[in-house]
């Protein structure tokens, strides 16, 4: 049973760290991809996991059955995946899994395409609200990676759902291939268990921006947090 997403919130100080660590470059603050974990905050989206990361092939679609038996099937090319961290999400079929320990909540989990040019990341954040999180990240006090360019910041509160979505460009991701500017879509929201999570997608900007939006939308539509019964797709996008 899928994502009844309710309440308010998602990320504060960690979000600044989270987003700073997403992208590589001389100006960023390090991150799990460099073997560093932010103190007192959730870990962030990363370009390349540290030595602690685990690379786990995902089970087949048949092995990741919907716990309710009633969720709509994901779009063609996606599979509903039951992650070892306890949550369920839709991800592109065949993508590999990596995980890095976080100081808050579940591990930072990254799924990536075989060529490394597209990524989907799930993690838990500790702070009070998405707006507070992104305000901190976008402040002058937070270092940005080279080539950072904000595209949009949208509050997506609607009905029982509460979340905020940031889109931006970055010149590079640490450990990532040279694809030109990266397009990043980072959504933070409160899930059915009352906790705050982020779903972030990364891909080359050169091939358009809808594919990253689709990754986040599809993942959200089938996201259920650990050990929780969820309702139907919130249909926010």
Buried (B, 14 or more C-beta within 10 A) or exposed (E): BBBBBBBBBBBBBBBBBBBBBBBBBEBBBBBBBBEEBBEEBBBBBBBBBBEEBEEBEBBEBEEBEBBEEEBEEBEEEBBBBBBBBEBBBBBBBEBBBBBBBBEBBBBBBBBBBEEBBBBBBBBBBBBBBBBBBBBBBBEEEBBBBEBBEEEEBEEBBEEEBBBBBBBBBBBBBBBBEEBBBBBBBBBBBBBBBEBBBBBBBBBBBEBEBEBBBBBBBBBBBBBBBBEBEBBBBBEBE
